[in-house]
Amino acid sequence: MFTLDTHVHSCLSPCAELEMHPAAIIAAARAAALDGIALCDHNAAGNVGAVMRAGRRAGVWVVAGMEITSAEEAHVQALLPDEAAARELEARVQAALPGQNDPAAFGLQVLADEDQTVLGYDEHLLSGATTWTLEEVVAQVHQAGGLAVGAHVDRESFGIIGQLGLVPPGLELDALEVSAQTSLPKARRTFGAGQTLLCSSDAHQPGGVGRGKTFFWMQAPTFPELRLALGGRDGRAVLGGGRPMEDLSLHLLDIAQNAVEAGARRIAIEVREDEAADTLVLQVADDGRGMSPDAVKRAQDPFFTTRTTRRVGLGLALFSEAARATGGAVTVESREGQGTTVRGTFGHGHLDRQPLGDLESTLLVLIAGNPGVQVTYRRQARGRTFELDSRQLEQSLGEPLTSPRGLAALRAALREGERRFSEDMDDEPQEERDASGDD
């Protein structure tokens, strides 16, 4: 399994910060615990090679890409096999891109190498639109051997739906991308559960890298595997995604992964919503090795970790901060050799309560990524209950949940469970914010 941010800009994009040079992008990707990124500058690929080289140095996979603007001013991401394909497509894009950049009006378009050296400036009007229609953009991407993704379709500005009112029937897109302003559950309700949906940051500054990410079930970080995953073929799949700093579901995943690293063989996740009492309770209980009383006291310190592998986030510290912001709290009960229970209580309707996010993604990633661990899940809300036991589901299927049939069955079970809750249950307690920063 691989975690990617599939939409990142460099200092070549006129609306990106100058700090987004290749080395800074890769450093930010590592800090966000990403396995890889896709570099998608506006109508250009001049920094692709440098970011790829910086990525290889640091062990971060970089997908060559570009964000192309159609004549209708709709943005399409091109995810491409390699640098050569990106530069070939770039030449065709810029031949169809009228105008010359005015740095005073639109910003500098910096070409840089992996050692932070400025190599020059791209003089094309990268903030402009090509003369290609939307259909022609998609055809050009496929001709280059790439994958065409409708960029930030949830946004009014520069998204296909925002510009045209709909995704044209027959448009051969390989996926739709939603920005960090929209949760995947809401995106499924809006764009259809059958769509391949990617969640990404559209980062224009280092701090934005990884603010949206997608989980891919692949055998290796290669472009052919990425193609299979977007197509849902040969057992590869897009498992889901989310917003690590905002979605409570990804806090749950972080805590559950802590349990796995603590040797847990059974993990129980509970989500209880009580609107009458104005509470949302999220709980993760495991049978891992547990913690000493001193470790329990220090567990919510952002600088404390028992992990021996890379850190995925600030774990309990951020979870606790999110709960306190709503008038709630996080408790940790643990005994050495017996396991740990983490319980977060939130003000359900509080303005500052973070959205629940995509529980489907959390459970798919946790269960598929840890086939030896039994995961039970229980959700209660508005008098309804949904329960799932990964071991029971696997036994009923007669094959692992990591198999193509197993993954499909697990996803179907989770979606059927969520459908038991009313369609009007909105997990967004606050107005959605446009966190993308795309111009």
C-alpha positions in Angstrom: 0.0 0.0 0.0 1.2 3.5 -0.9 0.2 6.9 0.3 0.4 9.7 -2.4 -0.4 13.4 -2.7 -1.2 13.4 -6.4 -1.3 17.2 -7.0 1.7 19.3 -5.9 3.0 22.5 -7.6 6.6 23.8 -7.7 8.0 27.3 -8.0 7.5 27.0 -11.8 3.7 27.6 -11.3 3.2 31.3 -11.2 0.8 31.1 -8.3 3.1 28.9 -6.1 5.4 30.2 -3.4 9.1 30.6 -4.4 9.9 28.3 -1.5 8.5 25.4 -3.5 11.8 24.4 -5.0 12.4 20.7 -5.7 14.3 20.0 -2.4 11.7 21.7 -0.3 8.9 19.8 -1.9 10.6 16.4 -1.2 11.4 17.5 2.4 7.7 18.4 2.9 6.6 15.1 1.4 8.9 13.2 3.9 7.6 15.3 6.8 4.0 14.4 5.8 5.0 10.6 5.7 4.1 10.3 2.0 5.4 7.5 -0.2 5.1 9.7 -3.2 3.8 12.8 -4.9 2.8 13.9 -8.4 4.3 17.1 -9.6 1.6 19.0 -11.6 2.7 22.5 -12.5 0.4 24.7 -14.7 1.0 23.9 -18.4 4.6 23.1 -17.8 7.0 20.2 -16.8 10.3 22.1 -16.5 10.9 21.1 -12.9 9.7 17.5 -13.2 13.2 16.1 -13.7 14.7 18.0 -10.7 11.9 16.9 -8.4 12.3 13.3 -9.5 16.0 13.4 -8.8 15.4 15.0 -5.4 12.9 12.3 -4.7 15.2 9.4 -5.6 17.8 10.8 -3.2 15.2 10.8 -0.4 13.3 7.7 -1.2 10.2 9.5 -2.3 8.4 8.4 -5.5 7.7 11.3 -7.9 5.1 10.9 -10.7 5.7 13.1 -13.6 2.7 15.4 -14.3 1.2 18.6 -15.4 -2.0 20.6 -14.9 -3.3 21.6 -18.3 -5.9 24.4 -18.8 -8.4 23.8 -21.6 -9.9 26.5 -23.8 -12.9 26.5 -21.4 -10.5 27.2 -18.5 -11.1 23.8 -17.0 -8.1 22.1 -15.4 -7.0 18.6 -16.2 -4.2 16.8 -14.5 -1.9 14.7 -16.7 -0.1 11.9 -14.8 2.6 10.6 -17.1 4.9 7.6 -17.3 8.2 9.5 -17.1 10.1 12.7 -17.6 10.5 12.2 -21.3 6.7 11.8 -21.8 6.1 14.9 -19.7 8.6 17.1 -21.6 7.1 15.8 -24.9 3.6 16.7 -23.8 4.9 20.1 -22.5 6.2 21.0 -25.9 2.7 20.4 -27.4 1.0 22.2 -24.6 3.1 25.3 -24.9 2.7 25.4 -28.7 -1.0 25.7 -28.0 -0.5 28.3 -25.2 -0.7 31.9 -26.5 0.9 34.8 -24.7 4.0 35.6 -22.7 4.3 35.8 -18.9 4.3 39.2 -17.1 6.1 38.5 -13.8 4.9 41.7 -12.2 1.3 40.7 -12.9 1.3 36.9 -12.6 4.4 36.0 -10.7 7.8 34.4 -11.4 8.0 31.0 -13.2 11.2 29.6 -11.7 13.1 26.7 -13.2 15.3 25.2 -10.4 17.5 22.1 -9.9 17.5 19.7 -7.0 20.2 21.7 -5.2 18.1 24.9 -5.0 19.9 26.6 -7.9 17.8 28.8 -10.1 18.4 27.8 -13.7 16.2 30.3 -15.4 12.5 31.3 -16.0 9.8 30.0 -18.2 8.5 32.9 -20.4 5.3 31.2 -21.5 2.0 32.5 -20.0 1.6 29.4 -17.8 -1.4 31.0 -16.0 -3.3 31.1 -19.3 -5.5 28.7 -21.2 -4.5 26.5 -24.1 -6.4 26.6 -27.4 -7.3 22.9 -26.9 -10.9 22.0 -26.0 -11.4 19.8 -22.9 -11.8 16.8 -25.1 -8.6 17.6 -26.9 -6.7 18.0 -23.6 -7.8 14.5 -22.5 -6.9 13.0 -25.9 -3.5 14.6 -25.8 -2.8 13.2 -22.3 -3.8 9.7 -23.5 -1.7 10.1 -26.6 1.3 10.8 -24.4 0.6 7.5 -22.5 -0.7 9.3 -19.5 -3.7 9.3 -17.2 -6.2 12.2 -17.4 -7.7 13.4 -14.1 -10.4 16.0 -13.7 -8.7 18.4 -11.3 -10.6 19.7 -8.2 -14.0 19.1 -9.6 -15.6 20.2 -6.3 -14.4 23.7 -6.8 -16.3 26.4 -8.7 -13.1 27.9 -10.2 -11.3 26.0 -12.9 -13.0 22.7 -12.2 -14.8 21.0 -15.1 -18.2 21.2 -13.4 -17.6 24.7 -12.2 -16.7 25.8 -15.8 -19.2 23.7 -17.8 -21.9 22.7 -15.3 -21.2 19.0 -15.7 -18.7 16.4 -16.7 -19.4 16.0 -20.5 -20.9 12.5 -21.2 -18.3 10.3 -22.9 -15.3 12.4 -21.6 -12.6 9.7 -21.1 -11.3 10.7 -17.7 -9.4 8.1 -15.7 -10.4 9.7 -12.3 -11.8 12.7 -10.6 -9.9 14.7 -8.0 -11.5 16.5 -5.1 -9.6 19.2 -3.2 -8.9 19.3 0.5 -12.1 21.2 1.0 -14.4 18.2 0.4 -14.5 14.9 2.2 -14.6 11.7 0.1 -18.0 10.6 1.6 -19.5 13.9 0.4 -17.7 13.5 -3.0 -19.2 10.0 -3.4 -22.7 11.4 -2.8 -22.1 14.3 -5.2 -20.2 12.6 -8.1 -21.2 9.0 -7.7 -19.9 6.0 -5.7 -18.7 4.3 -8.9 -16.2 7.1 -9.7 -12.5 6.7 -9.0 -11.9 9.6 -6.7 -8.5 11.0 -5.6 -8.0 13.4 -2.7 -5.0 15.7 -2.9 -3.6 18.9 -1.5 -3.1 21.0 -4.7 -0.2 22.4 -2.6 1.3 25.7 -3.6 3.5 26.1 -0.5 5.6 23.5 1.5 3.1 23.4 4.5 0.4 22.3 2.1 2.0 19.2 0.9 0.2 16.1 2.2 -2.9 18.1 3.4 -4.9 15.8 1.1 -3.7 12.3 0.3 -4.9 9.1 -1.3 -4.2 5.5 -0.4 -3.3 3.1 -3.3 -3.3 -0.7 -3.1 -0.4 -1.5 -5.4 2.5 -3.9 -5.6 5.2 -1.3 -6.2 5.5 2.5 -6.8 5.5 2.4 -10.6 3.4 4.1 -13.2 2.0 0.8 -14.6 0.8 -0.1 -11.1 -0.7 3.4 -10.7 -2.6 2.8 -14.0 -3.9 -0.5 -12.8 -5.0 1.0 -9.4 -7.0 3.9 -11.1 -8.6 1.3 -13.3 -9.3 -1.1 -10.4 -7.7 -3.9 -12.3 -5.7 -7.0 -11.4 -6.3 -6.5 -7.7 -5.0 -3.0 -7.6 -7.3 -0.3 -6.2 -7.7 3.2 -4.9 -8.6 2.6 -1.3 -9.7 6.1 -0.5 -8.2 9.2 1.0 -8.6 12.1 3.3 -7.2 15.2 5.0 -4.7 14.3 7.8 -4.9 17.6 9.7 -8.7 17.8 9.6 -10.5 14.4 9.3 -11.1 12.6 12.5 -11.1 9.3 10.6 -7.4 9.7 9.9 -6.7 10.3 13.6 -8.4 7.0 14.2 -6.2 5.4 11.5 -3.1 6.9 13.1 -4.0 5.5 16.6 -4.9 2.1 15.1 -1.5 1.9 13.3 0.1 2.7 16.7 -1.7 -0.4 18.0 -0.4 -2.5 15.2 3.1 -1.4 15.9 2.5 -2.3 19.6 1.9 -5.9 18.5 -1.9 -5.9 18.6 -3.7 -8.8 17.0 -7.2 -7.5 17.7 -8.3 -3.9 17.3 -11.9 -2.6 18.1 -13.0 0.7 16.6 -16.2 2.4 17.8 -17.9 5.5 16.6 -20.9 6.7 18.7 -22.9 9.8 17.8 -25.5 11.1 20.2 -27.0 14.3 19.0 -29.4 14.6 21.9 -26.4 14.6 24.3 -24.3 16.5 21.8 -21.5 14.0 21.9 -19.4 12.2 19.4 -17.2 9.4 20.9 -14.4 7.8 19.0 -12.7 4.8 20.6 -9.8 2.5 19.6 -9.1 -0.5 21.9 -6.3 -3.1 21.3 -4.7 -6.1 22.9 -1.1 -4.9 22.2 1.7 -4.7 24.6 0.3 -1.6 26.4 2.2 1.2 28.1 3.6 1.9 31.5 1.9 4.4 33.8 4.6 6.9 33.0 4.2 6.4 29.2 0.4 6.9 29.6 1.0 10.2 31.3 3.3 11.3 28.4 1.2 9.8 25.6 -0.4 13.1 24.7 2.9 15.0 24.5 3.5 15.8 20.8 7.2 15.0 21.2 6.7 11.6 22.7 6.4 8.4 20.6 7.0 4.7 21.2 7.3 4.1 17.4 10.4 2.6 16.0 9.4 3.2 12.5 8.6 6.6 10.8 6.0 8.8 12.4 2.8 9.3 10.5 1.7 12.3 12.5 1.5 13.8 16.0 -1.0 11.1 16.9 -2.6 11.5 20.3 -1.4 15.1 20.7 -3.4 16.3 17.7 -6.3 14.1 18.6 -6.4 15.6 22.1 -6.2 19.1 20.7 -9.1 18.4 18.4 -11.2 17.1 21.2 -10.4 20.0 23.6 -11.4 22.5 20.9 -14.9 21.2 21.1 -15.1 21.1 24.9 -14.3 17.4 25.0 -11.2 15.3 26.0 -9.2 12.3 25.3 -8.5 9.5 27.8 -5.9 6.8 27.6 -6.2 3.6 29.6 -3.4 1.1 29.3 -1.7 -1.8 31.1 1.5 -3.4 30.1 0.9 -6.7 28.5 -2.8 -6.2 28.3 -3.4 -3.5 25.7 -4.6 0.1 25.4 -7.9 1.9 25.0 -8.0 5.5 23.6 -11.3 7.3 23.8 -12.0 10.8 22.4 -15.1 12.7 23.3 -16.2 15.6 21.1 -18.9 18.2 21.1 -20.9 16.8 18.2 -22.4 20.1 17.0 -19.5 22.3 18.1 -18.4 24.8 15.4 -14.8 23.7 15.9 -15.5 20.0 15.7 -13.5 18.5 12.8 -15.4 16.5 10.2 -15.6 12.7 10.7 -14.1 12.2 7.3 -13.9 8.9 5.3 -14.3 5.9 7.7 -14.4 3.7 4.6 -10.8 4.7 3.7 -9.6 4.2 7.3 -11.0 0.7 7.6 -9.9 -0.4 4.1 -6.4 0.8 4.7 -6.2 -0.7 8.2 -7.7 -4.1 7.3 -6.0 -4.5 3.9 -2.6 -3.3 5.2 -2.6 -5.6 8.3 -4.1 -8.9 7.2 -3.0 -10.7 10.4 -5.0 -8.3 12.6 -8.7 -8.8 13.5 -10.5 -5.5 13.2 -14.0 -5.0 14.5 -15.9 -1.9 13.8 -19.1 -0.6 15.4 -20.9 2.6 14.5 -24.0 4.0 16.2 -26.0 7.1 15.3 -29.7 8.1 15.4 -30.8 4.8 16.7 -29.0 2.8 14.1 -26.1 0.4 14.4 -23.6 -1.1 11.9 -21.1 -3.7 12.9 -18.3 -5.4 10.9 -15.8 -8.1 11.9 -12.9 -8.5 9.5 -12.2 -12.1 10.5 -15.9 -13.2 10.2 -16.1 -11.5 6.8 -12.9 -13.3 5.6 -14.2 -16.7 6.9 -17.5 -16.2 5.1 -15.7 -15.4 1.8 -13.2 -18.3 2.2 -10.3 -16.1 1.0 -8.2 -13.2 2.3 -9.6 -9.7 2.3 -6.4 -8.6 0.5 -7.5 -10.6 -2.6 -9.4 -8.7 -5.4 -12.6 -10.4 -4.4 -11.9 -9.8 -0.7 -11.2 -6.1 -1.2 -14.4 -5.7 -3.3 -16.4 -7.5 -0.6 -15.0 -5.4 2.2 -15.7 -2.2 0.3 -19.2 -3.3 -0.5 -19.9 -4.3 3.2 -18.7 -0.9 4.4 -20.7 1.0 1.9 -23.8 -1.0 2.6 -23.3 -0.3 6.3 -23.0 3.4 5.7 -26.2 3.4 3.5 -28.1 2.3 6.6 -27.5 5.7 8.0 -29.7 8.4 6.4 -28.4 10.2 3.4 -28.8 13.6 5.1 -26.3 12.8 7.9 -23.7 15.4 7.1 -20.3 14.8 8.8 -19.2 18.4 8.1 -20.0 20.5 11.3 -18.5 23.6 9.8 -18.6 25.5 6.5 -16.3 23.9 4.1 -13.2 25.9 3.5 -11.3 26.2 0.1 -7.9 25.1 1.3 -6.4 24.4 -2.1 -4.8 27.7 -3.0 -5.0 27.1 -6.8 -5.3 30.2 -8.8 
